């Protein structure tokens, strides 16, 4: 089967392809019977599908219950544009939507992978962590990056659902980019505290490991929806610090502040504006990347 991507669909085109299910809306009545809508996606975008059934509600419910959110479905229908918005339409008598067979779905249809070398980026991060001389910051970074389970999850996590680094390995690629920018910033401004800068750059988005879930698409987790990656990251760091004996209060506050302030402005989600140069540098690097 040749995959038809969301980004290539045109008004009036017939569609026979597979998509990932992002959400489902309940069955509801319409003029000619019963219908439902589902959100579909692949790695190029999202589109909503409307299924139009007949007057047999149980028959429509059977189709609706034949797949779940995050499943891959096969769709036979057509694309239509309404109010400048493209959608998919499936009629019970001429089209179908069903859970896809295993041989119909390919992971490459649904998620991009970073085009950078994951092992090389990870090696770069670890080489900069090794240069950290402050024993407390080194222990804090090691509590994350000496944990092989954490590292494997970090290497695969996305940095976003949309906009930037929304791919397998996106969090690593973004962290690598921010760290490289901070490394150059330190070369230009050597009075900056290198250890604090590296700590902030490496850990600033650590909460995204728990903010997002990856299956056949990138979704926000319940924890991510309720707390967001800034609060999650700050909590993760505080828990690690609590396990490091004698961690100085001022260093703890600075490390956490760099997480809380890395969006720079309160209207962009920062819980505090940057209060010292290293925090400002991490914010600017994050914005640039």
Secondary structure, DSSP 8 states (H G I E B T S, - for coil): -----GGG--TT-EEEEEEEEEEEEEEEEETTEEEEEEEEEETTEEEEEEEE--S-HHHHHHHHTT--TT-EEEEEEEEEEETTEEEEEEETTT-EEEE--GGG--GGGT--B-SS-HHHHHHHHHHHHHT---HHHHHHHHHHHT-HHHHHHHHH--S-SSSS--SBTHHHHHHHHHHHHHHHHHHH-TTS-HHHHHHHHHHTTTTHHHHEEESSSEEE-HHHHHHHHHHHHHHHHHHHHHTSTT--HHHHHHHHHHHHTTT-SGGGT-SS---SHHHHHHHHHHHH-
